[in-house]
Amino acid sequence: MFICNCAAVGHAAIVKAVEQDGVRTVKQLQIKLNVANQCKKCAIAAQVIIKLVLAAMAANKKAGIKAPVQLHIDVMLQAIAAAERAKRPNARAIQRTPAAKIAICDADTCTCGNTCR
């Protein structure tokens, strides 16, 4: 699923950057993958994915599992939507599919053409 449409970066690339390259912040992700450098609409989603991967890595380590982290799309979307709502409580999330852009519109100023009103 694409997280940053501006840089064409999907969630798998972010997971890999956190797991294999030691990325721990959105700032480091900006340097590594050019995520959240242009419109910045993906910054919240990128931060949520970093946190989810770090939590999964800690759980795997505690359980003695050495397998790569795999995030379930539905869990990831729910976490991203919750973070967006917390950051912008007066905004309504766009109905999205896994391939859709992670974005949110203000109901009063929406110009995206989606069904967010």
N, C-alpha and C positions, 0 to 999 in steps of 0.2 A: 504494500500500500504506500502510495506517495505521501510523504509528510511535507516536504518542501518542493513545491512545484517550480519555484524560481530556479532552484539548482538541480532539479530532477533527482532528488534524493528520497529513497524509500526507507521504510522502517528497518529493513534488514541491514542496510548500510550503517544505520545508527547503532543497531545492536552489535554489529561487528566492530565498530569503532570503540564502543564501550568495553566490550569483552577483550578484544585483541590488542587495541592500541592504547588502552588506559584512559580514554576520554571520560571526564567526570562532570564537566560543566557545559552549558550551552556555548560559552565563550570558546572553550577548547574545540567544540564541535564546529563552530564558525570557522576556525582556522583549519581544521582537518577536512571538512566536507563542504565548506561554503554555505552551510545551513543558516538561516535567519540573518542573512547579510543584506537582503534587499527589502522586501515588503515587511518582513518580520512577523507575518501572520502565523508562522509555524513554530515560533519560539516556545510557546506554551506546550505544544505537542511534543517538541523535541525534549524539553525538560522532563515531561512526564515519562517519556520512553527511557530516558537515562535513569530516572529513579526506579522504574519497573525492572530494568535490566540489573541494576545494582542490587536491588532486593532479591531478585531471582538468583543472582550469583552468590549472594550471602547464604541463601537458603540451600542452594546446591552444595556449597562448601560445607555447611553444617551437617548436611545429610551424607556427605562423602560422595556426591555425584560429580563426575567429571565431564558430563555431556554439555554441549553448547546450550545456551539459553534459547528457548523458543517462546515467544509471546503469542497468546491467543488474540486474534484480531478483535473479537467482541470485548474482551477485558481491556484491551488497549484503548478502544474507542470510548468505552464507558469512563475510563480514568481521564482521558483527554477532555471529554465533555464535562465531567465534574470540575476539572481544573479551570476550564473556560468559564463555566458558570460562576465559580468562586471569584475569578478575576473580574468578570463583567456580569454582575447579577441582573442587570436590566436588559441584557441581550438575549436573543433566542438563537439556539443552535440551528444550523442548516441541516435538513434531513440528508444524510449521506450514506453512500455505499462504500465498501472497502476501497474502491478505486477513486473515490471522490476526494477533492481537496479538503484538507482540514482547515476550516475557516468558520467564522461566526460573524453574523451581521447584526447591527443595531436595527431594531424594528423601525425606528423613526427615520433612519437614513439609508435604508437598504436600497442598493442599486444593482444588486447582483443578478436579479431575475429569477432567483430560486424561490421556493415556496417557504420563505422564512417569515412571512407576515401572518 
